[in-house]
Amino acid sequence: MNIKFQQGWKRVLLFLLPFLVTLVFFQLIGSLLSNSLAPPIAINNIKEFIISLTTLAGIVLLLWLFMKFIDKEAFISLGLFFHRKKKDLFLGILLGFIMVGVGFGLLVLLEEIAIAEINFDAEELLFSALLFTCVAFFEELVFRGYVLRNLMFSYHRYLALFLSAVLFAVMHGMNPNLNYISLLNLFLAGILLGISYTHTRNLWFPIGLHFGLNFFQTHFGFNVSGRDQYSVFEFTILEKNFLNGGEFGFEGSLFLVYIQILLIVGIEFYFSAREEKFLRKLSEKL
């Protein structure tokens, strides 16, 4: 095997420290910019968007440097080829909506949550969409585009997927209100977001799914990874428990554990079939 491929795990280890330093540095810059550019009465999502955009810019710069000088490949090789991938992007967003919508509906039916009000604010909604677009790109470029991609050079793709999902969960370990159910859901999210990448080496489906999960969780009224944001729907939790996710949000719910496991199996079958069909057509042409 080519030495370059054998050393994928070494590139991941080399990447981690610069990644953490870049993350902290650009989040600090983003915080300073948000305080100076956004007026004191500005909506919260403007400030969060400025921080996320600054962080994304720093991470993209770091990834470009690594791809150019360490991996020696084009930046787009992370999985950003968009030709014929529009369907995957929108499929991911739709799937995120269905996941959160089903969970929300079940919790309302079981009287675990009660809708309190609907609060529509177009400006907040716009900046919320921009914020979660930045988050989806940032995390997918890092955890699937660079980490999973390189681990797949060194290990079987399912072992690489497992390791990248563990890292994804660990990197969210400082989120507020974390517990073992939410940690399990973060690990399963790493599997869910990465399973298609192991077949396609393309990021547009996981970017869409990641955006959809975060955006619709927020606007159905849930906290996202323990953090409260502006929501279209506001609800009250009648009793905080592992069914409704409590303060951590839907990612702390047992419902999401079951939903994610079912979807991991379904996505694996779907993209496996697509991969086999592609390889069959390719062999016929040859």
N, C-alpha and C positions, 0 to 999 in steps of 0.2 A: 504494500500500500504506500502511496505517496506520503512522505514525511509531513507535508503540509496538512494532510487530512488527519494523520495520527495525532497531531498536536493541537487539535481544536480545543480540548479541555484546558490546555496551557494558555491559550489566547483568552479564554473566559476568565481564568484566574488573574491574568495580567490586566484585564479590563476592569475588574471589580473596584480596586482602589481608586483609579482615576475617575471612574463613574461616580463613586460616593463623594469624592472631593468636588467634582463638577456639579453634582446635584446640590450639595449644600451651598456652594459658592454662588451659583446662578439663582437659587431660591432666595438667597440673601439679597442679591442685586434686584431680583424681582420685587421683593418686599419693600426695598428702598424706593424703587421706581413707582410702585403702586401707591405709596404714601405721598409721594411728591406730585404724581400726575393726576391721581384721582382726588377730588375734593372730599373733605371729611364726611359729607352727607351722601357720597356716592353709594350706589347699590353695591352690595357685597360681591356680587359676581364679577363686576368690573375689576376689582382688586385681585380676586382669585384668578381671573383670566390673565392679567398682566404678569402675575407670578408664574403661571403655567406656561405662558408664551415664552417668557424669558428662559425658563428651565428647559423647554423644548429646544430653543435655539442653542443653548449650551450643550445639550446632549447630542443634537444633530452634528454640531461642530466636532465633538469628541468622536462620534461614530465615523464621521468622514475621515478624520485623522487616522483612526484605527484601520478602516477599510483601505485607505491609500498606502499607509506605511507598514502596517502589521499583516493584514490579510492580503494586501496587494490585489484588491478587486474593486470594481466600481461600486459606488454607494448604493445604486439601484439594485445590486445583487442581494441586498438584505431581504428583498421580497416585494419591491415596489413596482414591478412591471404591471401596468394597468390595462394592457390590451386584453379585451374580452373579460375583464374582471369586475365590471360595473355591477353585474348580476350578483356576484359574491358579496360585494360591499353592501348592497341593499338587502340581500338575504340575511346577512349578519345583523343589520339594524332591526329588521322585522322579527328575527328570532329573539333578540333582546327584549323587544316590546312584548312578545307573546309570553316569554318567561316571567317577566315582572307582572304583566297583566293577569296571568293565571294565578300567580301567588297572591296578588292583591285581591282578586275576586274571591279566592278561597278564604282568605283571612276575614273579609267582610262577611261572607256567608256563615262562617263559624263564630262570628261576633268577637273575634280577637281584636279587631280595630273598628272604630266608628268614624265615618267621614264627618268632619266638623265644618269645613267651608271650602269653597273654590276661590282661589286667589290668582286671577290672570293678570300678568304684567308683561307686556310684549318686550320691553327693554331687558328685564331680568331673564326672560326666556331666551332671547338672542345671545346674551353673554353667557348664559348657562350652556347653550349649544356650542359656542366657541370654546369655552372652558373645557368641556368634556371631549371635544375634538382634539385639543392639545394633549389631554391626558391619554387618550386612546393612542395617538401617534407616538407619544413619548414612551409609554410602557410597552407597546407592541414592537417598536423598533429595537428596544433594549432586550426584552425578555424572550421574544420569539425571533426577531430579525437577527440579533447578534448572538445571544446566549444559546438559544435552542439550535440555531443554525450551526454554530461551532461545535456544540456537544454532539450533534448528529454526525460530524466528521470523525469523531473518536469512538462513539458507542452506537449500539443498535438504537433505532429511532424511538422506541418506546422507553428505553432506559434514559435516553437523552430528554425525552418529554417529562418523565418522572422527576429527574434532577432539576430541570428548569422550573417545574411547578413548585418544588420545594423551595427553591431560591425566590420565586415570586411571592410565596406565602411569607417567607422569612423577612423579605424586604418591606412587607406591610405589618410587621410585628409590633411596630410602635404606634399603630393606629389606636385612637381612644376606644374604650369599651370592648376591647378584644377578649374573646373567650375561646374555648376549644371548638365550639361549633362554627364560629366565624372563621377560625384558623383553618378548619377542615374545608369550609366553603371557599376560602382563598386558594387553598391547594387545588381543589377540584376546578376552580376557575382557571388556574394555570394549565390544567389538563384540557379543559373545554376550549380555551382560547388557542391552545397549541396543536390540538389534534389534527386540524385541517392542514396546518403548516407542514406537518410531517409527511403529508402526501403531495402538497402543491408547491412548497417552498415560496408561498406567496402570502402577503400580509393583509390583503384587502378584506377577506372574510373576517379574520380576528379583529381588525380595526373596527369594522362595522359592528360586530357583536359586542366588543368592549364599549364602544360609544353607546350602543343601544341599552346595554345593561345599566351603565351609570346614569345616562340621561333619563331613562324612564323610571328607574328607582327613585331618583330625585323628585320627579314631577308627579309620581304617584304618592309622594309624601314620606318616603323612607329616608333615613340617614344613609349616606353612601360611605361604607367602611368606617362607620362611627361618627361621621361628620355631618352636621346639619347644614342644609342649603335652602335657598328659595325653592318652594314647591307650588305647583298649580293646585294640587289637592293637599289639603291639610287634614290630618286625622288624629284622633286620640287613641292611645293604646290602653285598653281596659285593664290589662294586667301584663306586665312585662315578663315574657317567658321565651322558651326556645322555639315555639311555634311562630310567633310574630317577630322574633329577632331582637326585641327590646331596643336599647339605645344604639346598638351597632347598626340596626337596620335590617333589611331583607337578607343581607349576607350573613346574618346571625340566625337565620331561620332554618329549622329542620326541613321545611318544605323545599328550600333551595337545594339542600343536599340531594333529595330524591330527584328533583327536576334536573339538576346538573348531571347526575349519573345516567339518567335516561337519555339526555341529549348527547352525552359523550358517546354512548353506544350508537345512537342514531347517526351522529355526524361521522363517526368512524366508518360505519357501513356506507354512508353516502359518498364520502370522499375516496374510500377504497374502491368502490364501484367505478367512480369517475377515473381514478388512476388506472385501473385495469382496462377500461374502455380505451383510454388514451394510448396505453402501451400496445393494445391489440391493433389499433389503427396504425400505429407507428410500425409495428412488425409487418403488417400487410403491405405497407408502402415500400418497405425494404425488401 
